[in-house]
Amino acid sequence: MRLLHKLAFLLIATVATSTASRSLFSAETATAGRPPNILLIMADDLGYSDLGCYGAEIETPNLDGLAKGGLRFTQFYNTARCWPTRSALLTGHYAQAIRRDAIPGVRSGGQGTRPAWASLLPTMLRQKNYRNYHSGKWHIDGKPLQNGFDHSYDLGGVSQSNFFKVQSVTEDEKPVPPQENFYSTTAIADHAVRCLQEHGEQFADRPFFHYLCFTAPHFPLHALPEDIAKYRDKYKAGWNVVQQARYERMKAMQIVNCELAPMEREVGPPYAFPEALAKLGPGEVNRPLPWSELTPEQQAFQAEKMAIHAAMVDRMDREIGKVLAQIKAMKQFENTLVLFLSDNGASAEMMVRGDGHDPTAPLGSAATFPCLGPGWSSSSNTPFRRHKTWVHEGGISTPLIAHWPQGIQSSGELRQQAGHVVDIVPTLLEVAGAKAPAPANNEAVPAMAGKSLVPAWAKGATPAPVELWWLHEGNRALRSGDWKLVAAKDQPWELYDLSKDRGELNNLAAQQPDKVKELESHWQQRFEEYRALALKNATAEDLRNTPKKKGKKQ
């Protein structure tokens, strides 16, 4: 009888241990066996609520399917702008520390050059024999092939101002020849499929890392006519109605528990381009006014713009589906970690670039240059305040979907763990069984700012407190636990309790001056730390050429 009891106890213990080990990925998978493939997908200017699985009316069945089979993070953050986010995403360091967002006294920002110690993720993954592929937008200093990628399809210059132009696109750093019926979202996915097909044929014994970077739904709003037609009548009720409907769905999904932030009618685009407003015609409006105050012409123009935005997101989802289908055809879907996120919040910017804007051409076609603007941007960033470039919640909040059947056993669940794009590299290094970069030139490599998200994947995981930091174009913020200190450029600090007020409606700064002082001190300490890293080993050229200011702030 004792023997039976002993065997039963051992069996229970074994099951319990097995269950616990399945709550996270198996470390042996990464270190002793084959590490997982990694598909890291980034959208451009996608709002927090722009996916169906985050409350949108836009059809995104492929991403919704990943969310259903994996996890959705509700409190994940970017840097509020494209190039700092991309640099932080692939290095694990804040962009200011590696000179990829503006920091005083050194050449930094969009024209900044990373220090030698700030290597990109693909070079780190090579120690585990990964093949590395890049498809889409780059916007990081240096070239992809010089930074650990084996293949690259790079959209730059002209192609970023026109979704229908192949000009300035390069494949493995060689110009892509002219082609008919080019649409960049489809072309990016097609390149990804080609890379994966080659991988399956020639490198099936090795894991892959694919960095898939769509330019959708960044301005200009360009979409295929058949995709626009699908949403043409969807937005005639206006941005106030759409925002409220999204908010109600998000509450029902338990994605948010805060009050809906009202649209700030006096907050327009972050940069003033009045000549662009004139070119776009009488249907354009640069403030998120109540829909009822718009003229019929403005309502029609604005509804059409959002239909195009939705079409761009819908098409991106379909193209993601094509990439996922290829991974399934390779029988690698079960052991592929897929992460999806956005580089910043939806954009209130309004400008005309590239070939200009022809008001007689169909809106959304190659000859036009519409931008989302502050009304629909507010709706896309539901339920939060502000937009891309600001570091209020609307500018920095991103959806984050994580899906990996062999490594994440939970499915269809939410995670309230706060995190930042600097956490992606430590996470991927852990699942790959790889190590952070070794010292370069006998010089210590600074520890990464980010922390692995793997503990948050466990079923029943308790959110760990974090401290996150922001600075972009004078907009600054610090999140410490559930407290957030935030200020727009040249404005005083605001203080919010994010546990119940992520809409940032109840400013507690006047009631909690000691907390403001404490968090301001933390923010300043981080600033000095990252500035010191940016100045470390800076060349005389770097010190001479400080960042140039951009367009006039509105």
C-alpha positions as CSV (number, residue, x, y, z in Angstrom):
1,M,0.0,0.0,0.0
2,R,2.9,2.3,0.9
3,L,4.4,1.6,-2.5
4,L,1.1,2.5,-4.2
5,H,0.9,5.8,-2.3
6,K,4.5,6.6,-3.2
7,L,3.9,5.9,-6.9
8,A,0.8,8.0,-6.8
9,F,2.7,10.9,-5.1
10,L,5.4,10.7,-7.8
11,L,2.8,10.7,-10.6
12,I,1.1,13.7,-9.2
13,A,4.4,15.5,-8.7
14,T,5.4,14.7,-12.3
15,V,2.2,16.0,-13.7
16,A,2.4,19.1,-11.6
17,T,6.0,19.7,-12.8
18,S,5.1,19.0,-16.4
19,T,2.1,21.4,-16.2
20,A,4.3,24.1,-14.7
21,S,7.0,23.7,-17.3
22,R,4.3,24.0,-20.0
23,S,3.2,27.3,-18.6
24,L,6.3,28.8,-20.1
25,F,8.3,27.6,-23.1
26,S,10.7,24.7,-22.5
27,A,14.2,26.1,-22.0
28,E,15.6,22.8,-23.4
29,T,13.8,23.5,-26.7
30,A,16.0,26.6,-27.2
31,T,19.3,25.4,-25.7
32,A,19.5,21.6,-26.3
33,G,17.1,21.2,-29.3
34,R,16.0,23.5,-32.1
35,P,15.1,27.0,-31.0
36,P,11.9,28.5,-32.3
37,N,11.5,30.4,-35.5
38,I,10.6,34.1,-34.9
39,L,8.3,36.3,-37.0
40,L,8.3,39.9,-35.7
41,I,5.6,41.9,-37.5
42,M,5.4,45.7,-37.2
43,A,2.7,48.0,-38.5
44,D,3.3,51.7,-39.2
45,D,1.0,54.3,-37.5
46,L,-1.5,51.7,-36.4
47,G,-3.8,52.9,-33.6
48,Y,-4.3,51.0,-30.4
49,S,-7.9,50.0,-31.3
50,D,-7.4,49.4,-35.1
51,L,-7.5,45.6,-35.0
52,G,-10.7,43.6,-34.6
53,C,-9.2,41.8,-31.5
54,Y,-8.6,45.2,-29.9
55,G,-12.1,46.5,-30.6
56,A,-12.1,47.7,-34.2
57,E,-14.8,47.2,-36.8
58,I,-12.0,46.5,-39.3
59,E,-11.8,42.9,-40.4
60,T,-8.5,41.4,-39.3
61,P,-9.2,37.7,-39.1
62,N,-5.6,36.5,-39.3
63,L,-4.4,38.7,-36.5
64,D,-7.6,37.9,-34.5
65,G,-6.7,34.3,-35.0
66,L,-3.3,34.7,-33.6
67,A,-4.8,36.5,-30.6
68,K,-7.4,33.7,-30.1
69,G,-4.6,31.2,-30.1
70,G,-2.2,33.3,-28.1
71,L,-2.0,36.4,-25.9
72,R,-2.9,40.1,-26.1
73,F,-1.0,42.5,-24.0
74,T,-3.1,45.5,-22.9
75,Q,-0.4,47.8,-21.6
76,F,2.5,47.6,-24.1
77,Y,4.3,50.7,-25.3
78,N,6.4,52.1,-28.2
79,T,8.4,55.3,-28.3
80,A,5.8,57.5,-30.1
81,R,7.8,57.7,-33.4
82,C,8.9,55.3,-36.1
83,W,12.7,55.4,-36.1
84,P,13.3,55.5,-32.3
85,T,10.9,52.5,-31.9
86,R,12.6,50.5,-34.6
87,S,16.0,51.1,-33.1
88,A,14.8,50.2,-29.6
89,L,13.0,47.2,-30.9
90,L,16.1,45.6,-32.4
91,T,18.7,46.6,-29.8
92,G,17.0,46.4,-26.4
93,H,18.2,50.0,-25.6
94,Y,16.3,53.3,-25.4
95,A,16.8,55.2,-28.6
96,Q,18.3,58.2,-26.9
97,A,21.1,56.0,-25.4
98,I,22.1,54.8,-28.8
99,R,21.7,58.3,-30.5
100,R,18.6,57.3,-32.5
101,D,16.3,59.9,-30.8
102,A,17.4,63.4,-30.1
103,I,19.5,64.0,-27.0
104,P,21.3,67.3,-26.3
105,G,24.9,67.8,-27.2
106,V,25.4,65.0,-29.8
107,R,24.3,64.1,-33.3
108,S,21.2,62.0,-32.6
109,G,17.7,61.4,-33.8
110,G,16.8,60.3,-37.4
111,Q,20.3,61.1,-38.5
112,G,22.1,59.6,-35.5
113,T,24.5,56.7,-35.7
114,R,24.4,53.9,-33.2
115,P,27.5,53.3,-31.1
116,A,29.5,50.2,-32.0
117,W,28.2,48.3,-29.0
118,A,24.6,48.8,-30.0
119,S,24.3,45.8,-32.4
120,L,21.0,44.6,-33.9
121,L,19.2,41.4,-32.9
122,P,20.1,39.4,-36.1
123,T,23.8,39.5,-35.2
124,M,22.9,38.2,-31.8
125,L,20.8,35.4,-33.2
126,R,23.6,34.2,-35.5
127,Q,25.2,32.5,-32.5
128,K,22.2,30.1,-32.5
129,N,22.5,29.6,-36.3
130,Y,19.5,31.6,-37.3
131,R,18.9,32.8,-40.8
132,N,17.7,36.4,-40.7
133,Y,15.3,38.1,-43.2
134,H,13.9,41.6,-43.5
135,S,10.9,42.7,-45.6
136,G,9.6,46.3,-45.6
137,K,10.4,49.5,-44.0
138,W,13.9,49.9,-42.4
139,H,14.4,53.4,-40.9
140,I,17.5,52.4,-38.9
141,D,21.0,53.6,-39.4
142,G,23.1,51.3,-41.5
143,K,22.0,48.7,-44.1
144,P,20.2,45.5,-43.3
145,L,22.8,43.2,-44.9
146,Q,25.5,44.9,-42.9
147,N,23.5,44.3,-39.7
148,G,23.0,40.5,-39.7
149,F,20.3,40.0,-42.3
150,D,20.7,37.5,-45.0
151,H,18.1,39.0,-47.3
152,S,16.4,42.4,-47.3
153,Y,13.6,44.1,-49.2
154,D,13.9,47.7,-48.2
155,L,11.2,50.3,-48.9
156,G,12.7,53.8,-48.7
157,G,12.4,57.3,-50.2
158,V,9.8,57.5,-52.9
159,S,8.1,54.2,-52.1
160,Q,7.3,55.6,-48.6
161,S,5.4,58.5,-50.1
162,N,3.5,56.4,-52.6
163,F,2.2,52.8,-52.0
164,F,1.9,52.3,-55.8
165,K,5.5,53.2,-56.7
166,V,8.4,50.7,-56.7
167,Q,10.9,53.4,-57.3
168,S,13.6,53.4,-54.6
169,V,12.8,49.9,-53.4
170,T,15.8,47.7,-53.1
171,E,16.2,43.9,-52.7
172,D,19.5,42.8,-51.2
173,E,20.6,46.4,-51.7
174,K,20.0,46.3,-55.5
175,P,17.2,48.4,-57.2
176,V,14.0,46.5,-57.8
177,P,13.0,46.9,-61.5
178,P,9.8,48.6,-62.5
179,Q,6.7,46.4,-62.3
180,E,3.0,46.6,-63.1
181,N,0.3,46.6,-60.4
182,F,2.7,47.3,-57.6
183,Y,1.3,47.8,-54.2
184,S,3.8,47.9,-51.4
185,T,1.8,46.0,-48.7
186,T,1.5,43.0,-51.1
187,A,5.1,43.3,-52.3
188,I,6.4,43.2,-48.8
189,A,4.5,40.0,-48.0
190,D,5.5,38.5,-51.3
191,H,9.2,39.0,-50.5
192,A,8.6,37.4,-47.1
193,V,7.1,34.4,-48.7
194,R,10.0,34.1,-51.2
195,C,12.5,34.2,-48.3
196,L,10.6,31.5,-46.4
197,Q,10.3,29.3,-49.5
198,E,14.0,29.5,-50.0
199,H,14.5,28.8,-46.3
200,G,12.4,25.7,-46.5
201,E,14.2,24.4,-49.5
202,Q,17.8,25.2,-48.5
203,F,18.0,25.8,-44.8
204,A,15.2,23.7,-43.3
205,D,17.6,22.5,-40.6
206,R,18.1,26.1,-39.2
207,P,15.7,28.4,-37.4
208,F,14.7,31.7,-39.0
209,F,14.1,35.2,-37.8
210,H,11.9,37.3,-40.1
211,Y,11.4,41.0,-39.4
212,L,8.3,41.9,-41.4
213,C,7.7,45.7,-41.5
214,F,4.6,47.0,-43.3
215,T,4.3,50.7,-44.1
216,A,0.5,50.4,-43.7
217,P,-1.4,52.3,-42.5
218,H,1.1,55.2,-42.6
219,F,0.2,58.3,-44.7
220,P,-0.5,58.8,-47.5
221,L,-3.7,56.8,-47.3
222,H,-3.4,54.6,-50.4
223,A,-5.4,51.5,-50.9
224,L,-6.6,49.2,-53.7
225,P,-10.0,50.2,-55.1
226,E,-11.7,46.9,-54.3
227,D,-10.5,47.2,-50.6
228,I,-11.8,50.7,-50.3
229,A,-15.2,49.7,-51.7
230,K,-15.5,47.2,-48.9
231,Y,-15.6,50.0,-46.3
232,R,-17.0,52.9,-48.3
233,D,-20.2,53.2,-46.4
234,K,-18.8,52.1,-43.0
235,Y,-17.8,55.5,-41.6
236,K,-20.6,57.9,-42.6
237,A,-21.8,58.0,-39.0
238,G,-18.6,59.8,-38.1
239,W,-15.6,59.6,-35.8
240,N,-17.6,60.2,-32.6
241,V,-19.9,57.2,-33.2
242,V,-17.1,54.9,-34.3
243,Q,-15.0,55.9,-31.2
244,Q,-17.9,55.2,-28.8
245,A,-18.6,51.8,-30.5
246,R,-14.9,50.8,-30.3
247,Y,-14.8,51.8,-26.6
248,E,-17.8,49.7,-25.8
249,R,-16.3,46.7,-27.5
250,M,-13.0,47.2,-25.7
251,K,-14.7,47.3,-22.3
252,A,-16.7,44.2,-23.1
253,M,-13.4,42.5,-24.1
254,Q,-11.9,43.8,-20.8
255,I,-9.0,45.4,-22.7
256,V,-9.6,48.7,-20.9
257,N,-11.2,49.7,-17.6
258,C,-10.8,53.5,-17.9
259,E,-13.1,56.2,-19.0
260,L,-13.1,57.2,-22.7
261,A,-11.0,60.3,-23.2
262,P,-13.0,62.9,-25.1
263,M,-11.5,64.3,-28.4
264,E,-9.5,67.5,-27.7
265,R,-11.0,69.8,-30.3
266,E,-8.1,72.3,-30.0
267,V,-5.4,69.8,-30.5
268,G,-4.6,69.4,-34.2
269,P,-1.6,68.0,-36.1
270,P,1.8,68.1,-34.4
271,Y,3.3,70.2,-37.2
272,A,1.6,73.1,-39.0
273,F,1.5,72.8,-42.8
274,P,-1.3,75.3,-43.8
275,E,-0.3,75.1,-47.5
276,A,-1.0,71.3,-47.4
277,L,-4.5,71.9,-45.9
278,A,-5.2,74.3,-48.8
279,K,-4.1,71.7,-51.3
280,L,-6.3,69.0,-49.8
281,G,-9.4,71.1,-50.4
282,P,-12.5,72.2,-48.6
283,G,-13.3,68.7,-47.4
284,E,-10.3,68.6,-45.1
285,V,-10.4,69.7,-41.5
286,N,-7.4,69.9,-39.1
287,R,-9.3,69.6,-35.8
288,P,-11.3,66.8,-34.2
289,L,-14.5,68.8,-34.1
290,P,-17.8,67.1,-33.3
291,W,-19.0,65.3,-36.4
292,S,-22.2,67.3,-36.4
293,E,-20.3,70.5,-36.8
294,L,-18.7,69.4,-40.1
295,T,-20.2,70.4,-43.4
296,P,-21.7,67.7,-45.6
297,E,-18.7,68.0,-47.9
298,Q,-16.3,67.6,-45.0
299,Q,-18.2,64.6,-43.6
300,A,-18.1,62.8,-47.0
301,F,-14.3,63.5,-47.4
302,Q,-13.5,62.4,-43.9
303,A,-15.6,59.2,-44.1
304,E,-13.8,58.3,-47.3
305,K,-10.4,58.8,-45.6
306,M,-11.3,56.4,-42.8
307,A,-12.6,53.8,-45.4
308,I,-9.1,54.0,-47.0
309,H,-7.4,53.6,-43.6
310,A,-9.5,50.6,-42.8
311,A,-8.8,49.1,-46.3
312,M,-5.1,49.4,-45.6
313,V,-5.3,47.6,-42.3
314,D,-7.6,44.9,-43.9
315,R,-5.1,44.3,-46.7
316,M,-2.2,44.1,-44.3
317,D,-4.0,41.5,-42.4
318,R,-4.7,39.5,-45.5
319,E,-1.0,39.7,-46.5
320,I,0.0,38.5,-43.1
321,G,-2.3,35.6,-43.6
322,K,-0.3,34.7,-46.8
323,V,3.0,34.7,-44.8
324,L,1.4,32.5,-42.0
325,A,0.1,30.1,-44.7
326,Q,3.7,29.7,-46.0
327,I,5.0,28.9,-42.5
328,K,2.2,26.3,-42.1
329,A,3.1,24.8,-45.5
330,M,6.7,24.4,-44.1
331,K,5.2,22.6,-41.1
332,Q,6.9,25.2,-38.8
333,F,3.8,27.1,-37.5
334,E,3.7,25.2,-34.1
335,N,7.3,26.2,-33.3
336,T,7.2,29.8,-34.7
337,L,6.9,32.7,-32.2
338,V,4.8,35.4,-33.8
339,L,4.8,38.9,-32.4
340,F,2.8,41.8,-33.8
341,L,2.9,45.4,-32.8
342,S,2.8,49.1,-34.0
343,D,5.7,51.6,-34.1
344,N,3.6,54.4,-32.6
345,G,0.0,55.5,-32.1
346,A,-2.2,56.7,-35.0
347,S,-1.1,59.9,-36.6
348,A,-2.7,63.3,-36.6
349,E,-0.2,64.6,-39.1
350,M,-1.4,66.4,-42.2
351,M,1.0,67.1,-45.1
352,V,1.5,66.7,-48.8
353,R,4.7,65.0,-50.0
354,G,5.9,63.0,-53.0
355,D,3.9,63.7,-56.2
356,G,1.5,66.0,-54.4
357,H,-2.3,65.8,-54.2
358,D,-4.6,65.9,-57.2
359,P,-8.1,66.7,-55.9
360,T,-9.7,65.4,-59.1
361,A,-8.3,61.9,-58.7
362,P,-10.1,59.2,-56.7
363,L,-9.2,59.6,-53.1
364,G,-6.7,56.8,-52.1
365,S,-5.2,56.5,-55.5
366,A,-1.6,57.1,-56.4
367,A,-2.2,60.8,-57.4
368,T,-3.6,61.7,-54.0
369,F,-2.1,62.4,-50.6
370,P,-4.7,62.2,-47.8
371,C,-3.6,61.8,-44.2
372,L,-5.7,60.4,-41.4
373,G,-5.8,63.7,-39.4
374,P,-6.7,64.3,-35.7
375,G,-10.4,63.2,-35.8
376,W,-9.9,59.7,-37.0
377,S,-6.5,59.4,-35.2
378,S,-8.4,60.0,-32.0
379,S,-10.8,57.3,-32.9
380,S,-8.0,54.9,-33.9
381,N,-6.3,55.6,-30.5
382,T,-9.5,54.9,-28.5
383,P,-9.8,55.2,-25.6
384,F,-6.7,57.3,-25.1
385,R,-5.6,61.0,-25.5
386,R,-3.3,62.4,-28.2
387,H,-1.5,60.9,-31.1
388,K,1.9,59.9,-32.6
389,T,4.8,62.1,-31.4
390,W,3.0,62.8,-28.0
391,V,3.8,60.6,-25.1
392,H,0.4,60.6,-23.6
393,E,-1.2,57.1,-23.9
394,G,-2.6,57.7,-27.4
395,G,0.9,58.3,-28.8
396,I,2.7,55.4,-27.2
397,S,0.2,52.5,-26.7
398,T,0.4,49.6,-29.1
399,P,-1.4,46.3,-29.4
400,L,1.0,43.4,-28.8
401,I,0.0,39.9,-29.9
402,A,2.1,36.9,-29.0
403,H,1.5,33.5,-30.5
404,W,3.6,30.3,-30.2
405,P,1.8,27.0,-29.8
406,Q,4.8,25.1,-28.6
407,G,5.9,27.8,-26.2
408,I,2.9,29.7,-25.0
409,Q,0.2,27.3,-23.7
410,S,-2.3,29.9,-22.8
411,S,-4.7,31.0,-25.5
412,G,-7.1,33.8,-26.0
413,E,-6.0,35.5,-22.8
414,L,-5.1,39.0,-21.9
415,R,-1.9,40.1,-20.2
416,Q,-1.9,43.3,-18.1
417,Q,1.9,43.3,-17.8
418,A,3.3,46.7,-18.7
419,G,6.1,46.5,-21.2
420,H,8.1,48.5,-23.8
421,V,9.7,47.8,-27.2
422,V,13.1,47.6,-25.4
423,D,11.8,44.3,-23.9
424,I,11.5,42.5,-27.3
425,V,15.2,41.7,-27.7
426,P,15.7,40.3,-24.2
427,T,12.6,38.2,-24.8
428,L,13.7,36.8,-28.1
429,L,17.2,36.1,-26.8
430,E,15.7,34.1,-24.0
431,V,13.5,32.0,-26.2
432,A,16.4,31.5,-28.7
433,G,18.8,30.5,-25.9
434,A,21.1,33.2,-27.1
435,K,23.2,35.7,-25.1
436,A,23.5,39.5,-25.1
437,P,26.4,40.9,-27.2
438,A,29.9,40.3,-25.9
439,P,32.2,43.2,-25.2
440,A,33.3,45.1,-28.4
441,N,36.9,46.2,-28.7
442,N,37.6,45.1,-25.1
443,E,34.9,47.6,-24.0
444,A,32.0,46.7,-21.8
445,V,28.6,46.6,-23.5
446,P,26.0,48.4,-21.4
447,A,23.3,46.3,-20.0
448,M,20.0,46.4,-22.0
449,A,17.3,48.5,-20.6
450,G,14.7,45.9,-21.5
451,K,13.5,42.9,-19.6
452,S,12.2,39.6,-20.9
453,L,8.5,39.2,-21.2
454,V,8.6,35.4,-20.9
455,P,7.5,35.4,-17.2
456,A,4.3,37.2,-18.3
457,W,3.4,34.3,-20.6
458,A,2.7,31.9,-17.7
459,K,-0.9,31.2,-16.9
460,G,-1.9,33.3,-13.9
461,A,1.2,35.4,-14.1
462,T,1.1,38.4,-11.8
463,P,2.1,41.7,-13.5
464,A,5.5,42.8,-12.3
465,P,6.0,46.5,-11.5
466,V,8.2,48.3,-14.1
467,E,9.6,51.8,-14.7
468,L,9.5,53.0,-18.3
469,W,10.8,56.2,-19.7
470,W,10.0,58.5,-22.7
471,L,11.4,61.6,-24.4
472,H,10.5,62.7,-27.9
473,E,10.6,66.2,-29.3
474,G,10.2,67.7,-25.9
475,N,7.3,65.5,-24.9
476,R,8.4,63.5,-21.9
477,A,7.0,60.8,-19.5
478,L,7.8,58.2,-16.9
479,R,5.7,55.3,-15.8
480,S,6.5,53.8,-12.4
481,G,4.2,51.0,-11.5
482,D,0.8,52.5,-12.1
483,W,1.9,56.1,-11.7
484,K,2.5,58.1,-14.8
485,L,4.2,61.5,-15.0
486,V,3.7,63.1,-18.4
487,A,4.1,66.5,-20.1
488,A,3.7,67.9,-23.6
489,K,6.6,70.1,-24.8
490,D,7.0,73.2,-22.7
491,Q,4.0,72.2,-20.5
492,P,4.0,71.4,-16.8
493,W,4.0,67.8,-15.5
494,E,0.7,65.9,-15.2
495,L,0.3,63.0,-12.9
496,Y,-2.1,60.0,-13.5
497,D,-3.0,56.8,-11.7
498,L,-3.1,54.4,-14.6
499,S,-4.7,51.6,-12.6
500,K,-8.0,53.4,-13.1
501,D,-7.2,56.4,-15.4
502,R,-5.3,55.4,-18.6
503,G,-7.5,57.9,-20.3
504,E,-5.5,60.6,-18.5
505,L,-8.5,62.6,-17.4
506,N,-7.9,63.2,-13.7
507,N,-4.6,65.1,-13.3
508,L,-3.4,64.5,-9.7
509,A,-0.3,66.7,-9.9
510,A,-1.6,69.5,-7.7
511,Q,-2.9,67.0,-5.1
512,Q,0.3,64.9,-5.1
513,P,3.3,67.3,-5.4
514,D,5.6,64.9,-3.5
515,K,4.9,62.1,-6.0
516,V,5.5,64.5,-8.9
517,K,8.8,65.5,-7.4
518,E,9.8,61.9,-6.8
519,L,9.0,60.8,-10.3
520,E,10.6,63.8,-11.9
521,S,13.8,62.9,-10.1
522,H,13.5,59.4,-11.6
523,W,12.9,60.8,-15.0
524,Q,16.0,63.1,-14.7
525,Q,18.2,60.3,-13.5
526,R,17.2,58.2,-16.6
527,F,17.8,61.2,-18.8
528,E,21.4,61.7,-17.5
529,E,22.1,58.0,-17.8
530,Y,21.0,57.8,-21.4
531,R,22.7,61.0,-22.3
532,A,26.0,59.7,-20.8
533,L,25.7,56.6,-23.0
534,A,25.0,58.7,-26.1
535,L,28.1,60.8,-25.4
536,K,30.3,57.8,-24.6
537,N,32.9,57.4,-27.4
538,A,31.1,60.0,-29.6
539,T,33.3,61.3,-32.4
540,A,34.2,64.9,-32.9
541,E,31.8,64.9,-35.8
542,D,29.0,63.5,-33.6
543,L,29.6,66.3,-31.1
544,R,29.7,69.0,-33.7
545,N,26.5,68.0,-35.5
546,T,23.6,68.2,-33.2
547,P,20.0,67.4,-34.3
548,K,18.2,69.9,-36.5
549,K,14.7,70.9,-35.6
550,K,11.8,69.8,-37.7
551,G,8.6,71.6,-38.7
552,K,6.8,74.1,-36.6
553,K,4.9,72.6,-33.7
554,Q,1.2,73.5,-33.6
